[in-house]
Amino acid sequence: MRWFTKLPPVLTFELSRFEFNQSLGQPEKIHNKLEFPQIIYMDRYMYKSKELIRSKRECIRKLKEEIKVLQQKLERYVKYGSGPARFPLPDMLKYVIEFASTKPASESSTSQSDHVTLPLSSVHCPVSDLASKESTSKESPTQDVEGTFSSPEDSLPKSKAMNKPFTSSRSSMEMPAQPAPRTVTEDEINFVKTCLQRWRSEIEQDIQDLKNCIASTTQTIEQMYCDPLLRQVPYRLHAVLVHEGQANAGHYWAYIYNQPRQVWLKYNDISVTESSWEELERDSYGGLRNVSAYCLMYINDKLPHFNAEAAPIESDQMLGEVDALSVELKHYIQEDNWRFEQEVEEWEEEQSCKIPQMESSSSSVSQDFSTSPEPSVASSHGVRCLSSEHAVIAKEQTAQAIANTAHAYERGGVEAALNELQEVEPEKPMSPETNPAGQTEQPPKAGDTESAAQPDSEASEVEIPSVGRILVRADADGYDEEVMLSPAMQGVILAIAKARQTFDRDGSEAGLIKAFHEEYSRLYQLAKETPTAHSDPRLQHVLVYFFQNEAPKRVVERTLLEQFADKNLSYDERSISIMKVAQAKLQEIGPEDMNMEEYKKWHEDYSLFRKVSVYLLTGLELYQKGKYQEALSYLVYAYQSNAALLTKGPRRGVKESVIALYRRKCLLELNAKAASLFETNDDHSVTEGINVMNELIIPCIHLIINNDISKDDLHAIEIMRNHWCSYLGQDIAENLQLCLGEFLPRLLDPSAEIIVLKEPPTIRPNSPYDLCSRFAAVMESIQGVSTVTVK
């Protein structure tokens, strides 16, 4: 057994989430559930705790053996019997008591009629009786022996015996309705009941004692390492890497704990949003969907956390260490820093072209998650000045070197990249005084330009869900992996693939027409499918929404044409040609051919539909977590916006009954909470309860009453009003009477004043892929509560 003598500041746990299926000959993902804590204590693996841990492990071993013996004893009670079928012993005794307590069959039969005695001559002898007689004649010799010692009555002539009257066998009508003793005395019943009930009570007590012993022993094992001596080396969970999909394709994101703000942040491609531990658990534990964590990172909780205010001090210390190095190492570090800053600048320039400008309303939120690319001037003055000089001297040479190295890596791997790096490594920069201005930039070689234009040597495979692997050129203009993973783009890629033969035979314009019709037909069929409780095809694609709501044909065609003109399709020659033809056709559409106001209005309606869906899902998720105040705000705004959509058509919005159902549930829960706070008679609690009524419940009731109110909503409002009116007949404190007199009139007649409901926090809509998965997960989780039908 190995022990740790020293631990690193960061512990990384890789979870085995993949295995190779020998029968299918392909890898598979393991979706088993695995829970992990936020804090783990590594003392039990340290060498200094070796003796203590060994003693505790020995105790745990003995306790587990005790549990095994107790479970075997318990099994003898719950599986009693010697035959193949065994039953719980208490149940068996219970059934025997029930049998003994049943009214005897003799009593029930005598109450109806006496036994009927018939002479032999009046009885018909069936064939079965003849067979019984024959079998009697062939009995064993033991019957002869019994006949030898028979009584004088038995030795009477057979004719006399046969002429005796006898009792006939009972017919099916005379048989008892249920099993019961034929004859039993009162003393026998009392004796049997007394014994069996005492034994059953004793056995049930024995079973309960065994269960209690097993539970207490198990709890002792679980708390074995809760010793304060074994909680000296805590490691806190800092990051969780998550994968969604299967073994051959999927999507990755990460959860990272922000120590200064004490919150979890979700890093999903270029999107950084605030998250929660509940969301992390849902996405990381596994077992429910095809999403789970594959890597955990824990940080020593006793180490000092990085503080942004201390960054300049640490930077000064680092510069001091650099100054202490030799001239060669110092120059190498400075040049490496320069290369890194060049890559950062190029990356930021690319991202600035991809990321659209955020709205002014959300700029304040995004600033919390962004990091300043400019470090402290005082801390990095020397390096920054040298970097600026290098950037002026050899900017284009460095860019060419990076490109050549990347191409060499794709062609021949790491060794080729290293060799290429040695060949094209720029010369060490000279000072501005010795380097003429005319020699600062050199044009790239013609051979390099030609090699960069060859797509065959600069293509890489990309896995697209529902599509497969496609080759993407390294010089693809505007390629965005997040867009390529969307359901809309997957359909376009498949349509282009189906139009390959038409493209090769008749050209790019014919290929576009073929691909256009393929995608148009697919989306039209998808729109005709009946939606289920766990899926809504309208969330997958805007054209499904347009088809189901009978949008104008020109609006549909232009929307689909814009998708074929997307610059992300520049991953091979065929898609580039089709993309350019689509872009040219878009430019040919003039104002007389398209009503842009109508086109814009349809897309605004679909955007509002997605916003309603996000508000609904967020409200349902918060409701399941017990956060009724936040959930009500989202559900109310979802209902109001959805009502505006439904005025244009029944398929313009989501099902109204679902929002109304959970809006009522939140109202009733909050009303009960506000009433309980009111009853405490504590100033702070009473104020909090009244605020809930004034800021949430009364405004919501005002909105409900002003719309077409349903019977269920009216019933819920009456319940809340009656609850508060019941306080009028009670003896409550004077301050409570004053508070009740102030807000009760507004509750009973909220239309007397204009009430504005507080708007919920702004939510960034998910991508279609994430929104469909989220919709399925939420609807599946509330399946026990009716999601589509309301009482």
C-alpha positions in Angstrom: 0.0 0.0 0.0 1.4 3.4 -1.0 1.0 6.6 1.0 1.5 10.3 0.2 4.2 12.1 2.0 3.5 15.4 0.2 0.6 16.6 -1.9 0.5 19.0 -4.9 -1.6 22.2 -4.7 -3.9 20.8 -7.4 -5.4 17.3 -7.6 -6.8 16.2 -10.9 -9.1 13.1 -11.1 -9.8 11.6 -14.5 -13.0 9.7 -14.5 -13.2 6.7 -16.8 -16.2 7.4 -19.0 -15.3 5.4 -22.0 -14.9 1.7 -22.7 -14.4 -0.5 -25.8 -17.3 -2.8 -26.7 -15.7 -6.0 -28.0 -18.9 -7.3 -29.5 -19.7 -4.1 -31.5 -16.0 -3.3 -32.1 -16.4 0.4 -31.2 -16.0 2.6 -28.1 -18.9 3.4 -25.9 -19.5 6.1 -23.3 -20.3 5.1 -19.7 -23.3 7.0 -18.3 -23.3 5.6 -14.8 -24.0 8.0 -12.0 -21.0 9.1 -9.9 -21.4 11.7 -7.1 -18.5 13.7 -5.8 -18.3 16.1 -2.8 -17.3 19.8 -2.9 -14.6 19.1 -0.2 -12.4 16.0 0.2 -10.0 15.4 3.0 -6.7 13.7 2.0 -5.5 12.9 5.5 -6.6 9.3 5.2 -4.0 8.8 2.4 -1.1 10.6 4.1 1.9 8.7 5.5 1.7 10.7 8.8 -1.8 9.2 9.4 -0.8 5.7 8.4 -1.2 4.0 11.9 -4.5 5.8 12.6 -5.9 4.9 9.2 -4.9 1.2 9.5 -6.7 0.9 12.9 -9.8 2.5 11.4 -9.7 0.3 8.4 -9.5 -2.7 10.7 -12.5 -1.4 12.6 -14.4 -0.9 9.3 -13.5 -4.5 8.3 -14.9 -5.9 11.5 -18.0 -3.8 11.3 -18.7 -4.9 7.7 -18.4 -8.5 8.9 -20.9 -7.7 11.6 -23.3 -6.2 9.0 -22.9 -9.3 6.9 -23.9 -11.6 9.8 -26.8 -9.3 10.8 -28.1 -9.3 7.2 -27.9 -13.1 7.1 -30.0 -13.3 10.3 -32.5 -10.7 8.9 -32.8 -12.7 5.7 -33.9 -15.8 7.7 -36.8 -13.8 9.0 -37.9 -12.2 5.7 -37.3 -15.4 3.6 -38.7 -18.1 5.9 -39.3 -21.7 4.9 -37.6 -24.8 3.7 -39.2 -25.1 0.3 -38.3 -23.3 -3.0 -40.9 -20.5 -2.2 -40.1 -18.5 1.0 -42.1 -15.7 2.6 -41.7 -13.2 5.5 -42.3 -14.9 8.8 -44.5 -12.1 10.3 -46.8 -12.3 7.2 -47.1 -16.1 7.5 -48.2 -15.8 11.2 -50.6 -13.0 10.3 -52.2 -15.2 7.7 -52.5 -18.1 10.2 -54.2 -15.8 12.6 -56.7 -14.7 9.9 -57.4 -18.3 9.1 -58.0 -19.2 12.7 -60.3 -16.2 13.2 -62.5 -17.1 10.2 -65.9 -18.5 11.1 -65.8 -22.3 11.0 -67.4 -24.0 8.0 -69.6 -26.3 10.2 -71.3 -23.3 11.8 -72.1 -21.7 8.4 -73.4 -24.9 6.9 -75.6 -25.9 9.9 -77.2 -22.4 9.9 -78.4 -23.1 6.4 -79.5 -26.7 6.4 -78.8 -30.0 8.2 -76.9 -32.9 6.6 -79.1 -34.9 4.2 -79.2 -38.7 4.9 -80.3 -40.9 2.0 -80.6 -44.7 1.7 -78.4 -46.5 -0.6 -81.2 -47.4 -3.0 -81.9 -43.8 -3.7 -78.4 -42.9 -4.6 -77.0 -43.2 -8.1 -73.5 -44.8 -8.2 -71.3 -43.0 -10.7 -68.4 -44.6 -12.5 -65.9 -43.0 -10.1 -67.5 -45.0 -7.2 -67.1 -48.3 -9.2 -63.5 -47.4 -9.8 -63.0 -46.8 -6.1 -64.5 -50.2 -5.3 -62.1 -51.9 -7.7 -59.2 -50.1 -6.1 -60.4 -51.2 -2.7 -60.3 -54.8 -3.7 -56.7 -54.5 -4.7 -55.5 -52.9 -1.5 -52.3 -54.0 0.2 -52.1 -56.8 2.8 -52.1 -54.4 5.6 -55.8 -54.0 5.1 -56.2 -57.7 5.6 -54.4 -57.4 8.9 -56.7 -54.6 9.9 -59.6 -56.8 9.0 -58.4 -59.5 11.3 -58.4 -57.2 14.3 -61.7 -55.5 13.3 -64.5 -55.0 15.8 -67.7 -57.1 15.9 -69.5 -54.3 14.2 -67.2 -54.5 11.3 -67.8 -58.2 10.9 -71.5 -57.7 10.2 -72.7 -58.9 6.8 -72.0 -56.5 4.0 -75.5 -56.3 3.0 -76.5 -54.9 6.3 -73.7 -52.4 6.2 -74.7 -51.3 2.7 -78.3 -50.9 3.7 -77.3 -48.4 6.4 -78.1 -44.8 5.7 -75.0 -42.5 5.0 -74.2 -38.8 4.7 -73.8 -37.6 1.1 -70.7 -35.6 0.0 -71.2 -31.8 0.0 -72.1 -30.2 -3.3 -70.2 -27.2 -4.8 -72.9 -24.9 -3.5 -72.3 -26.1 0.1 -68.6 -25.6 0.0 -67.3 -22.6 2.1 -66.6 -19.3 0.3 -63.1 -19.0 1.8 -60.7 -21.3 3.7 -61.8 -21.8 7.3 -61.6 -24.4 10.1 -64.4 -27.0 10.0 -64.8 -27.1 13.7 -63.0 -25.1 16.4 -63.8 -24.3 19.9 -63.6 -20.9 21.6 -60.7 -22.0 23.8 -58.8 -23.3 20.8 -59.2 -20.0 19.0 -58.1 -17.9 22.0 -55.1 -20.1 22.6 -54.0 -20.0 18.9 -54.5 -16.2 18.7 -52.6 -15.6 21.9 -49.6 -17.6 20.8 -49.5 -16.4 17.3 -49.9 -12.7 18.1 -47.2 -12.9 20.8 -44.9 -14.7 18.4 -45.6 -12.2 15.6 -44.9 -9.3 17.9 -41.6 -10.8 19.1 -40.5 -11.6 15.6 -41.4 -8.1 14.4 -39.4 -6.6 17.3 -36.4 -8.9 16.4 -36.6 -7.7 12.7 -36.7 -4.1 13.8 -33.7 -4.6 16.2 -31.7 -6.2 13.4 -32.5 -3.3 11.0 -31.5 -0.8 13.7 -28.3 -2.6 14.3 -27.5 -2.6 10.6 -28.3 1.1 10.2 -26.3 2.2 13.3 -23.3 0.1 12.2 -23.5 1.5 8.7 -23.6 5.0 10.1 -20.6 4.2 12.3 -18.7 3.2 9.2 -19.7 6.4 7.3 -18.5 8.6 10.2 -15.3 6.6 10.8 -13.2 9.3 9.0 -15.0 12.3 10.4 -12.3 12.4 13.1 -11.0 16.0 13.5 -7.5 14.6 13.2 -8.4 13.4 9.7 -9.7 16.8 8.5 -6.5 18.7 8.4 -5.8 18.5 4.6 -8.9 19.8 2.9 -9.1 20.1 -0.9 -12.0 22.1 -2.4 -13.5 21.4 -5.8 -12.4 24.1 -8.2 -13.2 22.9 -11.7 -15.4 20.3 -13.4 -15.0 19.4 -17.1 -18.2 18.0 -18.7 -18.8 16.1 -21.9 -22.2 15.7 -23.5 -22.7 13.2 -26.3 -21.4 9.8 -27.2 -17.9 8.3 -27.5 -17.4 9.4 -31.1 -18.9 12.9 -30.9 -20.1 15.5 -28.4 -19.7 18.9 -26.8 -17.4 20.0 -24.0 -17.8 22.8 -21.4 -16.4 23.5 -17.9 -17.6 24.7 -14.5 -15.0 26.8 -12.6 -15.5 28.2 -9.1 -14.9 31.9 -8.8 -13.4 32.4 -5.3 -13.7 36.2 -5.0 -17.4 36.1 -5.9 -18.2 32.7 -4.3 -20.1 31.5 -7.4 -19.8 28.9 -10.0 -19.2 30.0 -13.6 -20.0 28.0 -16.7 -17.5 28.3 -19.5 -19.3 27.1 -22.7 -17.2 28.1 -25.8 -17.2 31.9 -25.9 -20.1 32.1 -23.4 -19.4 32.6 -19.7 -22.4 32.6 -17.5 -23.1 32.4 -13.8 -24.3 29.0 -12.7 -25.2 27.1 -9.5 -24.2 23.9 -7.7 -27.6 22.4 -8.6 -26.9 22.8 -12.3 -23.4 21.5 -11.9 -24.8 18.4 -10.2 -27.4 17.8 -12.9 -24.8 18.1 -15.7 -21.9 16.3 -13.9 -23.2 13.3 -11.9 -24.5 11.4 -14.9 -27.0 8.6 -14.9 -29.9 10.5 -16.3 -28.8 11.8 -19.7 -25.8 11.5 -22.0 -24.0 14.3 -20.1 -21.5 13.7 -17.3 -18.2 14.9 -15.9 -14.9 13.3 -17.0 -12.4 15.3 -15.1 -12.4 16.9 -11.6 -9.9 19.4 -10.2 -9.5 20.0 -6.5 -7.3 22.8 -4.9 -5.7 22.7 -1.5 -8.1 24.8 0.5 -5.4 26.0 3.0 -3.3 27.6 0.3 -3.8 31.4 -0.1 -6.0 32.1 -3.1 -4.9 34.4 -5.8 -5.8 38.0 -5.3 -5.9 40.5 -8.1 -4.6 43.3 -5.8 -1.5 41.3 -5.1 -0.8 40.7 -8.8 1.6 43.7 -9.2 3.7 42.5 -6.2 4.0 39.0 -7.6 4.8 40.4 -11.1 7.7 42.5 -9.5 9.0 39.4 -7.8 8.9 37.5 -11.1 10.7 40.2 -12.9 13.3 40.2 -10.2 13.8 36.4 -10.7 14.1 37.0 -14.5 16.8 39.6 -13.9 18.8 37.1 -11.9 19.1 34.7 -14.9 21.8 34.5 -17.4 21.7 36.7 -20.5 20.9 33.7 -22.8 17.9 32.6 -20.7 16.7 36.1 -20.1 16.7 36.7 -23.9 14.9 33.4 -24.5 12.1 34.2 -22.0 11.6 37.7 -23.5 11.4 36.3 -27.0 8.9 33.6 -25.8 6.8 36.2 -24.1 6.8 38.2 -27.3 5.6 35.2 -29.3 2.8 34.6 -26.8 1.6 38.2 -26.9 1.5 38.0 -30.7 -0.7 35.0 -30.6 -3.0 36.7 -28.1 -3.3 39.8 -30.3 -4.1 37.7 -33.3 -6.7 35.7 -31.4 -8.3 38.8 -30.0 -8.5 40.2 -33.5 -10.2 37.1 -34.8 -12.7 37.1 -31.9 -13.6 40.7 -32.4 -14.7 39.8 -36.0 -16.8 36.9 -34.7 -18.5 38.2 -31.6 -21.3 40.7 -32.3 -21.7 43.8 -30.3 -23.6 43.2 -27.1 -26.6 45.3 -26.2 -26.0 48.2 -23.9 -28.4 46.7 -21.3 -26.3 43.5 -21.0 -22.9 45.2 -21.2 -22.7 45.7 -17.4 -23.3 42.0 -16.9 -20.8 40.8 -19.4 -18.1 43.0 -17.8 -18.2 40.9 -14.7 -17.0 37.9 -16.7 -14.5 39.6 -18.9 -10.8 40.0 -18.1 -8.7 43.0 -19.0 -6.1 42.1 -21.6 -3.8 44.9 -20.5 -1.6 44.1 -17.5 -0.2 46.6 -15.1 2.2 49.0 -16.8 4.4 49.3 -13.8 4.8 45.5 -13.4 5.6 44.6 -17.0 7.1 47.8 -18.4 10.4 46.2 -19.6 8.8 43.2 -21.2 6.0 45.3 -22.8 8.5 47.7 -24.3 10.6 44.9 -25.7 7.5 43.2 -27.1 6.4 46.4 -28.9 9.8 46.6 -30.5 9.7 43.0 -31.7 6.2 43.5 -33.0 7.3 46.5 -35.1 10.4 44.6 -36.4 9.1 41.2 -37.5 5.3 41.0 -37.2 4.7 39.4 -40.6 7.7 37.1 -40.3 6.3 35.8 -37.0 2.8 35.3 -38.5 4.3 33.4 -41.4 6.4 31.2 -39.0 3.3 30.3 -37.0 1.3 29.4 -40.1 4.1 27.3 -41.5 4.5 25.5 -38.2 0.8 24.7 -38.0 0.8 23.4 -41.5 3.8 21.2 -40.8 2.2 19.8 -37.6 -0.9 18.8 -39.7 1.3 17.1 -42.3 3.8 15.3 -40.2 3.1 15.7 -36.5 5.2 17.1 -33.7 8.6 16.3 -35.2 7.8 18.0 -38.5 6.6 21.0 -36.6 9.8 21.3 -34.6 11.9 21.0 -37.7 9.8 23.6 -39.4 10.2 25.9 -36.4 14.0 25.6 -36.5 14.0 26.4 -40.3 11.8 29.4 -40.2 12.6 30.8 -36.7 13.0 34.5 -37.0 16.3 36.0 -36.4 16.9 37.6 -33.0 15.6 41.2 -33.2 18.1 44.0 -33.4 17.7 47.3 -31.7 16.1 50.1 -33.6 19.4 51.9 -34.0 21.0 49.1 -35.9 18.0 47.9 -37.9 17.1 50.1 -40.9 13.4 50.9 -41.4 13.4 49.5 -44.9 14.3 46.0 -43.6 11.5 45.7 -41.0 9.2 43.7 -43.2 9.8 41.0 -45.8 7.2 39.6 -48.2 6.5 35.9 -47.9 8.0 33.5 -50.4 6.0 32.5 -53.5 6.3 28.9 -52.6 4.8 29.4 -49.2 1.9 31.2 -50.8 1.2 28.4 -53.2 1.4 25.8 -50.5 -1.0 27.8 -48.3 -3.5 27.7 -51.1 -3.6 23.9 -51.4 -6.6 22.7 -49.5 -5.5 19.0 -49.6 -2.6 19.6 -47.3 -4.5 22.0 -44.9 -7.7 20.1 -44.2 -8.7 18.6 -40.8 -11.6 16.4 -39.8 -14.4 17.8 -37.7 -17.1 15.7 -36.0 -20.7 17.1 -36.5 -23.5 15.4 -34.6 -26.2 13.8 -36.9 -23.8 14.4 -39.8 -20.5 12.6 -39.3 -17.0 13.7 -40.1 -16.4 16.5 -42.6 -13.1 18.0 -43.9 -12.6 21.6 -42.9 -10.0 23.7 -44.7 -7.5 25.5 -42.5 -8.1 28.7 -44.4 -11.9 28.5 -44.0 -13.3 32.0 -43.8 -15.4 32.6 -40.7 -15.7 29.0 -39.6 -17.4 28.8 -36.2 -17.7 25.4 -34.5 -20.6 26.5 -32.3 -22.7 27.5 -35.4 -21.7 24.3 -37.1 -23.0 22.3 -34.2 -26.5 23.9 -34.4 -29.4 21.8 -35.8 -30.0 24.3 -38.6 -26.4 24.1 -39.9 -26.4 20.3 -39.6 -29.4 20.1 -41.9 -27.8 22.4 -44.4 -24.6 20.3 -44.4 -26.6 17.1 -45.0 -28.5 18.7 -47.8 -25.3 19.8 -49.5 -24.0 16.2 -49.1 -27.2 14.8 -50.8 -26.7 17.2 -53.7 -23.2 16.1 -54.4 -24.0 14.2 -57.6 -26.1 17.1 -58.9 -23.3 19.5 -58.1 -20.6 17.4 -59.8 -22.8 16.8 -62.9 -24.6 20.2 -63.4 -22.7 22.8 -61.5 -22.9 24.8 -58.3 -26.3 26.5 -59.1 -28.0 23.2 -59.7 -26.4 21.8 -56.6 -27.8 24.7 -54.6 -31.3 24.1 -56.0 -31.1 20.4 -55.2 -29.8 21.0 -51.6 -32.4 23.8 -51.1 -35.3 21.4 -52.0 -33.8 18.6 -49.8 -33.6 20.9 -46.7 -37.0 22.5 -47.5 -38.7 19.0 -47.7 -37.0 17.8 -44.5 -38.1 20.8 -42.5 -41.6 20.7 -43.9 -42.0 17.0 -42.8 -40.6 17.9 -39.4 -43.2 20.6 -39.0 -45.9 18.1 -39.8 -44.9 15.7 -37.0 -47.0 15.6 -33.9 -45.1 17.1 -31.0 -44.7 15.1 -27.8 -44.7 16.1 -24.2 -40.9 16.1 -24.1 -40.1 17.8 -27.4 -41.1 20.8 -29.5 -39.7 20.8 -33.1 -40.2 24.6 -33.3 -37.2 25.0 -30.9 -35.0 23.2 -33.4 -35.4 25.4 -36.4 -37.0 28.7 -37.3 -38.6 27.3 -40.5 -40.5 24.7 -38.5 -42.1 27.6 -36.6 -42.8 29.3 -39.9 -44.3 26.2 -41.5 -46.6 25.5 -38.5 -47.8 29.1 -38.5 -48.2 29.3 -42.3 -45.7 32.1 -42.9 -45.5 33.6 -46.4 -43.6 31.5 -48.9 -41.1 34.3 -49.7 -40.3 34.7 -46.0 -39.6 31.0 -45.7 -37.5 30.8 -48.9 -35.4 33.9 -48.0 -34.7 32.5 -44.5 -33.5 29.2 -45.9 -31.5 30.9 -48.6 -29.7 32.9 -45.9 -28.6 29.7 -44.2 -27.1 28.4 -47.4 -25.3 31.7 -47.7 -23.8 31.4 -44.2 -20.0 32.0 -44.3 -19.5 29.0 -42.0 -20.1 26.7 -44.9 -16.6 27.5 -46.2 -15.2 24.1 -45.2 -14.6 22.6 -48.7 -14.8 23.5 -52.4 -18.4 22.3 -52.9 -19.8 24.1 -50.0 -18.0 27.3 -50.9 -19.4 27.3 -54.4 -22.9 26.7 -53.2 -22.5 29.4 -50.5 -21.3 32.0 -53.1 -24.3 31.2 -55.4 -26.7 31.6 -52.5 -25.0 34.9 -51.6 -25.4 36.1 -55.2 -29.1 35.2 -55.2 -29.7 37.1 -52.0 -28.2 40.2 -53.5 -30.6 39.8 -56.5 -33.7 40.1 -54.2 -34.8 43.7 -54.4 -37.3 45.7 -52.3 -40.1 45.0 -54.7 -39.6 41.2 -54.3 -39.6 41.1 -50.5 -41.5 43.0 -47.8 -38.7 43.4 -45.3 -41.0 44.8 -42.6 -43.0 41.6 -42.8 -39.8 39.5 -42.9 -38.5 41.3 -39.8 -41.8 40.9 -38.0 -41.8 37.1 -38.5 -38.3 36.8 -37.1 -39.1 39.0 -34.2 -42.1 36.7 -33.3 -39.8 33.7 -33.4 -37.3 35.4 -31.2 -40.1 36.2 -28.7 -41.2 32.6 -28.9 -37.8 31.4 -27.9 -37.6 34.0 -25.1 -41.0 32.7 -23.8 -39.6 29.2 -23.9 -36.5 30.2 -22.0 -38.6 32.1 -19.4 -40.9 29.1 -19.0 -38.0 26.6 -18.6 -36.2 28.9 -16.1 -39.4 29.3 -14.1 -40.0 25.5 -14.0 -36.4 24.9 -12.9 -36.6 27.5 -10.2 -39.9 26.1 -9.0 -38.4 22.6 -8.7 -35.7 24.1 -6.5 -38.2 25.7 -4.2 -37.3 29.3 -5.4 -40.9 30.4 -5.8 -40.3 34.1 -5.9 -37.8 34.0 -8.8 -39.9 31.3 -10.5 -43.1 33.5 -10.4 -41.4 36.5 -12.0 -40.3 34.3 -15.0 -43.6 32.5 -15.3 -45.6 35.8 -15.2 -43.5 37.4 -17.9 -43.7 34.1 -20.0 -47.5 34.1 -19.7 -47.8 37.8 -20.7 -45.5 37.5 -23.7 -47.0 34.2 -24.7 -50.5 35.7 -24.6 -49.4 38.4 -27.1 -48.1 35.6 -29.5 -51.3 33.5 -29.1 -53.4 36.4 -30.3 -51.8 35.8 -33.8 -52.4 32.1 -33.9 -52.6 28.9 -31.7 -49.1 27.7 -32.8 -47.4 31.1 -32.3 -46.6 30.4 -28.6 -46.3 27.6 -26.1 -49.2 25.8 -24.4 -50.8 28.4 -22.1 -52.1 25.9 -19.6 -48.6 24.8 -18.5 -47.6 28.3 -17.6 -50.9 29.0 -15.8 -50.6 25.8 -13.8 -47.2 26.5 -12.3 -48.0 30.2 -11.9 -50.9 29.2 -9.6 -48.6 26.8 -7.7 -46.1 29.5 -7.1 -48.8 32.0 -6.0 -50.2 29.5 -3.5 -46.8 28.6 -2.1 -45.8 32.3 -1.7 -49.1 33.2 -0.2 -48.6 30.4 2.4 -45.1 31.7 3.1 -46.2 35.3 3.5 -49.0 34.2 5.9 -46.6 32.2 8.0 -44.2 35.2 8.2 -47.1 37.4 9.1 -48.2 35.1 12.0 -44.7 35.2 13.6 -45.4 38.8 14.8 -41.7 39.6 14.3 -41.2 43.0 12.7 -38.6 41.8 10.2 -40.6 38.7 9.2 -43.9 40.6 9.0 -42.2 43.2 6.7 -40.8 40.5 4.5 -44.2 38.8 4.2 -46.0 42.1 3.4 -43.3 42.9 0.7 -44.0 39.5 -0.9 -47.7 40.3 -1.1 -47.1 43.9 -2.4 -44.4 43.2 -4.9 -45.4 39.8 -6.2 -48.8 38.4 -5.3 -51.0 41.5 -5.7 -49.4 42.6 -9.0 -49.8 39.1 -10.3 -53.4 38.9 -9.3 -53.9 42.3 -11.0 -52.6 40.9 -14.3 -54.6 37.7 -14.0 -57.9 39.5 -13.3 -57.4 41.9 -16.2 -57.0 39.0 -18.7 -59.5 36.2 -19.5 -59.4 34.5 -16.1 -60.0 30.8 -15.9 -61.9 28.9 -13.2 -58.8 27.5 -11.7 -57.1 30.9 -11.4 -60.3 32.4 -9.9 -60.4 29.5 -7.4 -56.8 30.0 -6.4 -57.3 33.8 -5.9 -60.4 33.1 -3.7 -58.3 30.7 -1.6 -55.6 33.4 -1.0 -58.2 36.1 -0.2 -60.1 33.9 2.2 -56.9 33.0 4.0 -56.1 36.7 4.7 -59.7 37.5 5.5 -59.8 34.8 8.2 -57.5 37.0 10.3 -60.2 39.6 10.7 -62.1 37.4 13.1 -59.1 36.5 15.1 -57.5 38.2 18.1 -54.2 39.4 16.7 -51.7 42.1 17.7 -52.4 45.8 17.0 -49.5 46.2 14.6 -50.7 43.2 12.6 -54.2 44.7 12.4 -52.7 47.9 11.0 -50.7 46.0 8.4 -53.7 43.9 7.5 -55.8 47.0 7.1 -53.3 48.6 4.7 -52.8 45.9 2.2 -56.0 43.8 2.4 -58.1 46.4 0.4 -55.5 46.2 -2.4 -55.7 42.4 -2.3 -59.5 42.4 -2.5 -59.6 45.0 -5.3 -56.2 45.4 -7.0 -57.7 47.2 -10.0 -58.0 50.4 -8.0 -54.4 51.3 -8.8 -51.8 50.8 -11.5 -49.4 48.0 -10.4 -46.1 47.2 -12.1 -44.5 43.8 -11.7 -40.7 43.8 -11.3 -39.1 42.4 -14.5 -37.0 39.2 -14.0 -33.2 39.2 -14.8 -32.3 39.2 -18.5 -31.5 35.7 -19.8 -29.4 35.0 -22.8 -31.3 32.5 -25.1 -29.6 29.1 -25.4 -28.5 27.7 -28.7 -31.2 25.5 -30.4 -29.2 22.4 -29.5 -29.0 23.4 -25.8 -32.6 24.6 -25.7 -34.0 21.4 -27.0 -32.0 19.3 -24.5 -33.0 21.6 -21.7 -36.7 21.4 -22.7 -36.6 17.6 -22.8 -34.9 17.5 -19.4 -37.3 19.9 -17.7 -40.4 18.3 -19.1 -39.2 14.8 -18.2 -38.5 15.9 -14.6 -42.1 17.3 -14.2 -43.7 14.3 -15.9 -45.2 13.1 -12.6 -47.1 16.4 -12.5 -49.4 16.9 -15.5 -47.4 18.9 -18.0 -49.9 19.3 -20.8 -53.3 18.9 -19.2 -54.7 21.0 -16.5 -57.7 20.2 -14.2 
